[in-house]
Amino acid sequence: MARQSTSPPPHRDRTTRDKYSDSRSGRYEESDGHWGSKGTNSRDKRPAYEPERSDRRRDYSERDRERERERDRDRYNRRRDDERDRSSGNSREPRSSRRRPRSSSKSPAPPDKAKPNFGASGLLAAETNTVKAADGTSSVLKYNEPPEARKPPQNWRLYVFKGTEQVELLHIHRQSAYLIGRDRLVADIPVDHPSCSKQHAVIQYRHVQQKDEFGGIKASVKPFIIDLESTNGTIINDEAIPAARYYELKAGDVIKIGQSLREYVLLHDEAA
């Protein structure tokens, strides 16, 4: 009986089919064509040095992340605007071609320069209404007479009472206005009570027109009083009058200034 040979079979080239079956079983390396164990494929190989994750994040700062988020937002907004333009059939230039300036790099607009103001500053009026004394002191008048100011044709008088005693008689028909107050530099009728203001009130004669009983127009000069926004007000016949408004006076009216106890009774020749 012939003896069988135990020598290894002659070497033969591996076919593509064998390589495919070995690669599936993990015993063949495609890079060099040698036999190997499972998991030694060249795709699983890593470089000799791989940077740590912390090293890679060190270069990627918060500023880069913010810039990337801003680019994503701009890209999303441009895509949304382009789709909206296409859906509406708008034929104008797409908004994607118009780059929006970044809010971070946008410089603030320069402030508008103040335009020249040619309005009245009030300095000329203050200079005109300034009354200067011989000792160098000055006072600015708070009141200006209206265009209808006139001197009265009647002889108006103020009878000053303190309690039941008459202490003074004032003739107030020689000019068109009389200023009442504590500032003796400008006051025509000075009062010394501390509750009175420096420029408290003004008795003003005005030329007015009114209808008579027959419907005709009759012109006359009548006395009025105006409170110059004083601290304690002006009282006519035990009633406080509104400030900065003309209040018509009549013969027999009783005027009180602030909290002073003096009473000023208004009369003229015909009424007396």
Backbone hydrogen bonds, N-H to C=O, Kabsch-Sander energy under -0.5 kcal/mol:
donor,donor_aa,acceptor,acceptor_aa,energy
19,K,15,T,-2.2
20,Y,16,T,-2.3
21,S,17,R,-2.4
22,D,18,D,-2.6
23,S,19,K,-2.5
24,R,20,Y,-1.6
25,S,21,S,-1.4
26,G,22,D,-0.8
27,R,22,D,-2.2
28,Y,22,D,-0.7
29,E,34,H,-2.0
30,E,28,Y,-0.6
33,G,29,E,-1.9
36,G,27,R,-3.0
40,T,37,S,-1.3
44,D,41,N,-1.4
45,K,42,S,-1.0
56,R,52,E,-1.8
57,R,53,R,-1.9
58,R,54,S,-1.2
59,D,55,D,-0.9
60,Y,56,R,-0.7
61,S,59,D,-1.2
65,R,61,S,-1.7
66,E,62,E,-2.3
67,R,63,R,-2.3
68,E,64,D,-2.3
69,R,65,R,-2.5
70,E,66,E,-2.2
71,R,67,R,-2.2
72,D,68,E,-2.2
73,R,69,R,-2.3
74,D,70,E,-2.6
75,R,71,R,-2.6
76,Y,72,D,-2.3
77,N,73,R,-2.6
78,R,74,D,-2.6
79,R,75,R,-2.0
80,R,76,Y,-2.3
81,D,77,N,-2.5
82,D,78,R,-2.4
83,E,79,R,-2.1
84,R,80,R,-2.0
85,D,81,D,-2.3
86,R,82,D,-2.4
87,S,83,E,-2.2
88,S,84,R,-1.8
89,G,85,D,-0.8
90,N,85,D,-2.0
97,S,94,P,-1.1
98,R,95,R,-0.9
99,R,97,S,-0.9
106,K,102,R,-0.8
107,S,105,S,-0.5
118,F,116,P,-0.7
126,A,122,G,-2.2
127,E,123,L,-2.2
128,T,124,L,-2.2
129,N,125,A,-2.4
130,T,127,E,-0.7
131,V,139,S,-3.4
132,K,130,T,-0.5
133,A,137,T,-3.8
136,G,133,A,-1.3
139,S,131,V,-2.4
141,L,129,N,-2.1
141,L,139,S,-0.5
149,A,146,P,-1.5
150,R,205,Y,-1.6
156,W,154,Q,-1.3
157,R,267,L,-3.4
158,L,170,L,-3.1
159,Y,157,R,-0.5
159,Y,265,V,-2.8
160,V,158,L,-0.6
160,V,168,E,-2.7
161,F,159,Y,-0.5
161,F,263,E,-2.8
162,K,165,E,-2.9
163,G,261,L,-0.6
164,T,162,K,-0.6
165,E,162,K,-1.2
167,V,160,V,-2.3
167,V,165,E,-0.5
168,E,160,V,-1.4
170,L,158,L,-2.8
172,I,156,W,-2.0
172,I,170,L,-0.6
178,Y,203,I,-2.0
180,I,201,A,-3.4
181,G,189,I,-1.3
182,R,197,S,-1.7
183,D,198,K,-1.8
184,R,182,R,-1.2
186,V,183,D,-1.2
187,A,183,D,-2.5
188,D,179,L,-1.9
189,I,179,L,-2.8
191,V,181,G,-1.7
196,C,193,H,-1.7
200,H,180,I,-1.9
200,H,197,S,-0.5
201,A,180,I,-1.7
202,V,226,I,-1.9
203,I,178,Y,-2.7
204,Q,202,V,-0.7
204,Q,224,F,-2.7
205,Y,176,S,-2.7
206,R,222,K,-2.5
207,H,148,E,-2.9
208,V,206,R,-0.7
208,V,220,S,-2.9
210,Q,218,K,-2.6
212,D,216,G,-2.8
215,G,212,D,-1.5
218,K,210,Q,-3.8
220,S,208,V,-2.6
222,K,206,R,-2.4
222,K,220,S,-0.6
224,F,204,Q,-2.7
225,I,247,Y,-2.3
226,I,202,V,-2.1
227,D,242,P,-0.6
227,D,245,R,-0.5
228,L,200,H,-2.3
229,E,227,D,-1.2
235,I,256,K,-2.4
236,I,239,E,-3.0
237,N,254,V,-2.6
239,E,236,I,-1.1
241,I,234,T,-2.1
244,A,227,D,-3.1
245,R,242,P,-0.7
247,Y,225,I,-2.2
249,L,223,P,-2.6
252,G,266,L,-3.8
253,D,250,K,-2.0
255,I,253,D,-0.5
255,I,264,Y,-2.8
256,K,235,I,-2.6
258,G,233,G,-1.8
258,G,256,K,-0.6
260,S,257,I,-1.9
263,E,161,F,-2.8
264,Y,255,I,-2.6
265,V,159,Y,-2.7
265,V,263,E,-0.6
266,L,253,D,-2.3
266,L,264,Y,-0.5
267,L,157,R,-2.4
267,L,265,V,-0.5
272,A,268,H,-2.1
